[in-house]
């Protein structure tokens, strides 16, 4: 499987800016997946009141406050109790599904990526549109655009004050990724 990223050549991005925009492309698929997942705010730690080895005895916690909370929950017959430490950092539990082909062919394989160049935004969109339609890809899930907030090098082009710098695709089987990448040159490749 392969990730394809298409970056605009007409923006003349400095190497650091280009690297940052490709980094955004890399993250976008995963962040969209995480943001669409079920999320639980972990304000408290959930701790056991007993161990499997000694189910009739409360767990012996070293911290006096934790031990007291454990004893109270244990005396009520509860298997777990909530504890909020003053120095613990808040965490989030995120649960989402990853398609098996992406798990097997990308995450547990090599992370193959191809970075292509488009002459401009119009070419990027026009050359990818037929393949996107043919493969039935959904924007924001299977592919998307990276819009820079124009706080450093770029000038806004979009109504929201951003500039579209590139395009990302989820991990695709090589033959599907090639349908996209063959329409462009590799980024920075010399003309022959």
Secondary structure, DSSP 4 states (H G I P E B T S, - for coil): -EEEEEEESTT---HHHHHHHHHHHHHHHHHHHHHTSEEEEE-SEEEESB-STTTTSB---SSHHHHHHHHHHHHTT-SEEEE--TTPPPEEEEE----HHHIIIIITS--EEEEEEESSHHHHHHHHHHHHHHHT--BTTTEEEEEE--SSS----STTS-EEEEEEE--B-HHHHHHHHTTSEETTPPP-
